[in-house]
Amino acid sequence: MAQLSDDCFAFGGKLITIAEARALLDTRIETVADTDTVALADGLGRILAADLVAPIAVPPYANSAVDGYAVYFDDLARDAETRLTIAARAAAGHPTAHRPARGEAVRIFTGAPMPPGPDTVMMQEDCQVDGDRVAIRPGIKRGANFRAAGEDVAAGAVVLEAGHRLRPQDVGIAASLGLRQLAVRRRLRVALFSTGDELAEPGQALAPGAIYDSNRYTLAALLRVTGVELSDLGILPDSLPKIQAALGAAAERHDAIITSGGMSTGEEDHVKAAVESVGALHFWRLAIKPGRPVALGQIARVPFIGLPGNPVAVMVTYLRIARPLLLKLGGATDVEPTLYRVRAGFGYRKKRDRREYVRAWLETGEDGAPVARRFPRDGAGILSSMVEADGLVELAEDLTTLEPGAVVDYLPFSEVYS
């Protein structure tokens, strides 16, 4: 298993912007996932380990884009109807070897290889057939409806670059090239656990003072859509020796370890002490709301990510810090989601020098353009706000007052739930 240097997360002190945090991670994180080979049908969501180079041209031969008649453009009259003899027939999968003479046409169907010679195809709707003769209307352009070999992909072209996460259309284009297997990165192995005697599994009866462990299930779902191989280690008790043992064992079998909460200095918060006793831990104080404290460390040089305990904060810090980090560890190059510019349908005040994430959803404005509406409550513990929302409005550090109608950056959850 590849590992990082033992001090890649070392950083101390000042409150930093999320852009600074991502820049630091970008310079310090390297791919740890080895190369794997998968069947084409299993390629969806995987990260390419090498450039995908076209072994053939697509299409491999010139062909017709429509049902019609293949002709020599120079045989056609410019201002009058042209009558040609139909000399052959070509269908997809059934090409003709006949090379028509000048003054002849070939009946051709969509996708059929072009016969040698003709350079233009007239749609059948614009033709009149009388026995073995076809009348061609004037006005067609040279090369109309003619698809050249390699028009889609040229042989030898780099179709997809290493580090690209495969989408359905990417799998399709690989199939069009005749590929049956793909060189991809092995799925990143990630261990996830919760700690706390107050946590109960869903379905259990709640004891006095207990709560259900929602963060672990939220994170597990987020990790699965990120495409990792997840080991859910369940709930660990508030016991320093047991947490130490669990962390050590997880580091032997995984590429990264992630948890939420339990990172403070209280007598029953043992995660911080456990990580420090078996590895190294660095607190990154991010200038964001919600979710300021994020712990990044290493256990036996395996990355440890400690996220905040509040459910909204854990989601925000996962999406904006942990997810890009894990994608890069797994070999991806495009790790940042796309933000979209929309109008704000609300006013807002915030502190300067802090980036804030406002839970929102989109509606269609009177002019047909999207407008972001804000969820009315913004507590970091209100998970229902993330259920009602379909994305986050991201407000930059230098903004203090947002007026309704101003243009803002919007991160739809659909951008990061894949």
C-alpha positions in Angstrom: 0.0 0.0 0.0 1.4 3.4 -1.0 1.7 5.9 1.8 2.2 9.7 2.3 5.2 11.4 3.9 4.8 11.4 7.7 4.4 15.2 7.9 2.2 16.1 4.9 -0.6 17.5 7.1 1.7 19.5 9.4 0.2 23.0 9.8 -0.4 25.1 12.8 -1.8 28.2 14.1 -3.8 30.8 12.2 -7.3 30.7 10.9 -7.0 29.9 7.2 -9.4 30.3 4.3 -10.8 27.2 2.6 -9.0 28.2 -0.6 -5.7 28.3 1.3 -6.5 24.9 2.9 -7.2 23.4 -0.5 -4.1 24.8 -2.0 -2.0 23.3 0.9 -3.6 20.0 0.4 -3.1 20.1 -3.4 0.7 20.5 -2.9 1.0 17.9 -0.1 -1.4 15.1 -1.2 -0.3 12.4 -3.7 -2.1 9.4 -5.2 -1.8 6.4 -3.0 -4.1 4.0 -4.9 -2.4 1.4 -7.1 -3.4 0.5 -10.6 -6.2 -2.0 -11.3 -7.8 -3.4 -14.4 -11.5 -3.7 -14.7 -14.0 -4.9 -17.3 -15.5 -2.1 -19.3 -19.0 -2.7 -17.8 -17.5 -2.1 -14.3 -15.8 1.1 -15.3 -18.5 3.6 -14.2 -17.2 5.9 -11.4 -13.7 4.6 -11.6 -10.6 6.8 -11.9 -8.5 6.3 -15.0 -4.9 5.3 -14.2 -3.6 6.1 -17.7 -4.6 8.2 -20.6 -7.2 6.5 -22.8 -5.8 6.5 -26.3 -7.9 5.7 -29.3 -6.6 2.5 -31.0 -8.9 3.1 -34.0 -10.7 6.0 -35.6 -14.4 6.4 -34.8 -16.2 6.0 -37.1 -13.6 3.7 -38.7 -14.9 4.5 -42.2 -16.8 7.2 -44.0 -20.5 6.7 -43.8 -23.9 8.3 -44.4 -25.6 10.4 -41.7 -29.1 9.8 -43.3 -31.2 7.5 -45.4 -30.9 8.7 -49.0 -28.7 8.6 -52.1 -24.9 8.9 -52.3 -23.9 11.0 -55.3 -21.0 12.9 -56.8 -21.5 16.5 -56.0 -20.1 17.6 -59.3 -22.8 15.6 -61.1 -25.5 17.9 -59.7 -27.0 20.8 -61.6 -26.9 24.0 -59.6 -30.3 25.4 -60.5 -32.2 22.4 -61.8 -33.3 18.9 -60.9 -30.7 16.2 -61.7 -31.7 12.6 -62.7 -29.3 9.8 -61.9 -29.3 6.0 -62.3 -29.4 4.0 -59.1 -26.5 1.6 -59.5 -26.2 -0.1 -56.1 -27.5 -0.4 -52.6 -25.6 0.1 -49.2 -26.9 -0.6 -45.7 -25.4 -0.5 -42.3 -23.4 -3.8 -42.0 -23.9 -4.4 -45.7 -21.5 -2.1 -47.6 -21.2 -2.1 -51.4 -17.9 -2.6 -53.2 -19.4 -1.1 -56.3 -17.7 2.2 -57.4 -20.5 4.1 -59.2 -19.7 5.8 -62.5 -20.2 9.5 -62.9 -23.9 10.1 -63.4 -24.9 7.2 -61.0 -26.2 7.2 -57.5 -26.1 4.6 -54.7 -29.2 4.0 -52.5 -27.7 4.3 -49.0 -29.0 4.0 -45.4 -27.9 5.7 -42.1 -24.6 4.4 -40.9 -23.7 2.5 -44.1 -20.2 2.9 -45.4 -19.9 5.4 -48.2 -19.2 3.7 -51.6 -15.9 4.6 -53.1 -16.2 7.8 -55.1 -19.4 9.7 -54.1 -18.9 12.6 -51.6 -22.4 13.8 -50.9 -25.7 12.2 -49.7 -29.1 13.6 -50.5 -31.9 12.8 -48.0 -34.5 10.5 -49.3 -37.2 13.1 -48.4 -35.7 15.4 -51.0 -35.6 12.8 -53.8 -38.1 11.4 -56.3 -37.6 7.8 -57.4 -38.9 6.5 -60.7 -37.9 2.9 -61.3 -34.1 2.8 -61.4 -33.8 6.5 -61.6 -33.7 9.2 -58.8 -34.4 12.9 -59.2 -32.2 15.1 -57.0 -33.3 18.6 -56.0 -30.9 21.5 -56.5 -29.3 23.4 -53.6 -27.5 20.8 -51.6 -23.9 21.6 -50.4 -20.9 19.5 -51.2 -20.2 16.9 -48.5 -23.7 17.1 -47.1 -24.6 14.2 -44.8 -21.2 12.7 -45.3 -19.5 11.6 -42.1 -15.8 11.2 -42.5 -13.7 8.4 -40.9 -12.4 9.7 -37.6 -15.0 12.5 -37.4 -15.8 11.5 -33.8 -12.4 10.3 -32.6 -9.1 10.2 -34.5 -6.9 7.2 -34.2 -4.2 7.9 -31.7 -6.0 10.7 -30.0 -6.1 11.0 -26.2 -9.8 10.6 -25.5 -9.7 10.8 -21.7 -6.8 11.8 -19.5 -5.4 9.9 -16.5 -7.2 11.0 -13.3 -10.6 11.3 -15.0 -13.6 9.8 -13.2 -15.6 7.8 -15.7 -19.2 8.8 -16.5 -21.7 6.8 -18.5 -20.8 8.6 -21.8 -17.1 7.8 -21.1 -17.8 4.1 -20.8 -19.7 4.4 -24.0 -16.9 6.0 -25.9 -14.5 3.4 -24.6 -16.9 0.8 -26.0 -16.9 2.6 -29.4 -13.2 2.1 -29.5 -13.5 -1.6 -29.0 -12.0 -1.7 -25.5 -13.0 -4.5 -23.2 -10.9 -3.5 -20.2 -9.7 -0.3 -18.6 -6.7 0.6 -16.5 -8.1 2.4 -13.4 -7.0 3.2 -9.9 -7.8 0.7 -7.2 -10.7 2.0 -5.1 -9.4 3.9 -2.1 -9.9 1.9 1.1 -11.5 4.1 3.8 -12.2 3.2 7.4 -15.1 5.0 9.1 -16.0 4.9 12.7 -17.9 6.8 15.4 -17.0 7.0 19.1 -19.2 7.8 22.1 -21.1 5.8 24.7 -24.1 8.0 24.0 -24.5 6.7 20.5 -26.9 4.0 19.5 -27.5 2.2 16.2 -30.8 3.0 14.5 -33.4 0.4 15.5 -32.1 0.0 19.0 -34.1 1.3 22.0 -32.7 4.6 23.2 -31.3 4.6 26.7 -31.5 7.7 28.8 -29.1 10.3 27.4 -28.5 8.4 24.2 -28.9 9.5 20.6 -28.9 7.7 17.3 -25.6 7.7 15.3 -26.7 9.7 12.3 -23.3 11.2 11.4 -21.7 7.8 10.6 -24.6 6.9 8.3 -24.4 10.3 6.6 -20.7 9.9 6.1 -21.0 6.3 4.9 -23.5 7.4 2.2 -21.2 10.3 1.2 -18.2 8.0 1.0 -20.0 5.5 -1.1 -21.1 8.1 -3.7 -17.5 9.3 -3.7 -16.6 5.8 -4.9 -14.4 4.5 -2.2 -14.3 1.0 -0.8 -15.8 1.6 2.7 -15.2 -0.3 5.9 -17.8 0.8 8.4 -16.2 0.0 11.8 -19.3 0.9 13.8 -19.3 2.7 17.2 -16.3 2.5 19.5 -16.8 3.1 23.2 -15.2 5.9 25.1 -12.2 3.9 25.9 -8.7 5.1 25.1 -7.1 1.6 24.8 -10.0 0.4 22.5 -9.8 3.4 20.3 -6.0 3.1 20.0 -6.3 -0.5 19.0 -9.0 0.2 16.5 -7.0 3.0 14.9 -3.9 0.9 14.7 -5.7 -2.0 13.1 -7.5 0.3 10.6 -4.2 1.9 9.5 -2.9 -1.5 8.6 -5.7 -2.3 6.1 -6.8 1.1 4.8 -5.7 4.1 2.8 -7.5 6.7 5.0 -9.4 6.9 8.2 -12.3 9.2 8.8 -14.5 10.1 11.8 -16.6 12.9 13.2 -16.7 14.5 16.7 -14.8 13.3 19.8 -11.8 15.6 19.1 -12.1 18.0 22.0 -10.0 17.9 25.2 -12.7 16.6 27.6 -12.1 13.6 29.8 -14.3 11.4 27.7 -13.1 12.7 24.3 -10.5 10.0 23.6 -10.1 10.3 19.8 -7.6 13.2 19.9 -5.4 11.5 22.5 -5.6 8.1 20.7 -4.5 9.6 17.3 -1.7 11.5 19.0 -0.5 8.4 20.8 -0.3 6.2 17.7 0.5 8.9 15.1 0.4 12.7 14.6 -2.5 15.1 14.6 -2.8 18.7 13.3 -5.8 20.9 13.8 -6.6 23.1 10.9 -8.8 26.0 11.9 -10.8 27.0 8.9 -12.4 30.4 8.4 -15.7 28.9 7.5 -19.2 28.5 8.9 -20.4 25.9 9.7 -17.5 23.6 10.5 -14.4 25.5 11.7 -12.3 22.8 13.3 -11.0 20.0 11.0 -8.4 17.6 12.3 -5.9 16.1 9.8 -3.3 13.7 10.9 -1.6 10.4 10.1 -1.5 7.0 11.8 1.4 4.9 10.5 1.5 7.5 7.6 -2.1 6.7 6.7 -4.2 9.9 6.6 -6.7 10.5 9.4 -9.5 13.0 8.9 -11.4 14.2 12.0 -14.5 16.1 11.1 -16.7 18.3 13.4 -19.5 16.6 15.3 -22.5 18.7 14.3 -24.3 17.0 11.4 -24.5 20.1 9.1 -20.8 21.0 9.8 -19.8 17.4 9.1 -21.5 17.5 5.7 -20.0 20.9 4.7 -16.5 20.0 5.8 -16.7 16.6 4.1 -17.9 18.1 0.8 -15.4 21.0 0.7 -12.3 19.4 2.4 -12.5 15.6 2.9 -14.0 14.7 -0.5 -11.4 16.6 -2.6 -8.7 15.1 -0.4 -10.0 11.6 -0.8 -10.5 11.9 -4.6 -6.9 13.1 -4.9 -5.6 10.3 -2.8 -7.5 8.0 -5.1 -5.9 9.4 -8.2 -8.5 11.9 -9.5 -7.3 15.2 -11.0 -10.7 17.0 -11.2 -11.6 17.1 -7.5 -13.4 20.4 -7.2 -17.2 20.6 -8.0 -18.6 23.3 -10.3 -20.3 26.2 -8.6 -23.1 28.0 -10.5 -24.0 31.7 -10.6 -27.6 32.3 -9.5 -29.5 35.2 -8.0 -30.1 35.3 -4.3 -33.7 35.3 -3.2 -32.8 36.5 0.3 -30.7 39.0 2.2 -28.0 38.0 4.6 -25.4 39.4 7.0 -22.1 37.7 7.9 -18.7 38.4 9.4 -15.8 39.5 7.2 -12.9 37.1 6.6 -15.1 34.0 7.0 -16.6 31.9 4.2 -20.2 30.8 4.9 -22.4 28.1 3.5 -26.1 28.9 3.4 -28.5 26.0 3.0 -30.8 26.8 0.0 -32.8 25.4 -2.8 -33.5 26.8 -6.3 -36.8 28.1 -7.6 -37.6 29.6 -11.0 -37.9 33.4 -10.9 -40.3 35.5 -12.8 -37.9 35.9 -15.6 -37.3 32.2 -15.9 -33.8 32.3 -14.3 -33.0 30.3 -11.1 -33.3 32.0 -7.7 -31.8 30.6 -4.5 -34.1 30.5 -1.5 -32.6 30.2 2.0 -33.7 27.7 4.6 -35.0 29.8 7.5 -32.9 28.1 10.3 -29.2 27.8 10.2 -28.1 25.9 13.3 -25.2 23.5 12.7 -27.2 20.7 14.3 -30.3 20.9 12.2 -29.9 18.0 9.7 -33.4 18.5 8.4 -32.1 21.8 6.8 -29.9 19.7 4.6 -32.9 17.5 3.7 -35.0 20.5 2.7 -32.1 22.1 0.8 -30.8 21.0 -2.6 -27.5 22.8 -2.3 -25.4 25.5 -0.6 -24.9 29.1 -1.4 -21.2 29.9 -0.9 -20.5 33.4 0.4 -17.0 34.7 0.1 -14.8 36.0 2.9 -14.9 39.7 1.9 -18.7 39.8 1.8 -20.5 41.2 4.8 -24.0 42.1 3.5 -25.9 40.2 0.8 -28.8 42.0 -0.8 -31.7 40.2 -2.4 -31.1 39.9 -6.2 -27.3 39.8 -5.9 -25.5 37.1 -7.9 -24.0 34.3 -5.7 -22.1 31.0 -6.1 -24.4 28.0 -5.7 -23.2 24.4 -5.1 -25.9 21.9 -6.0 -25.7 18.7 -4.1 -26.0 16.9 -7.4 -22.5 18.1 -8.2 -21.0 16.2 -5.2 -23.3 13.2 -4.9 -21.5 11.3 -7.6 
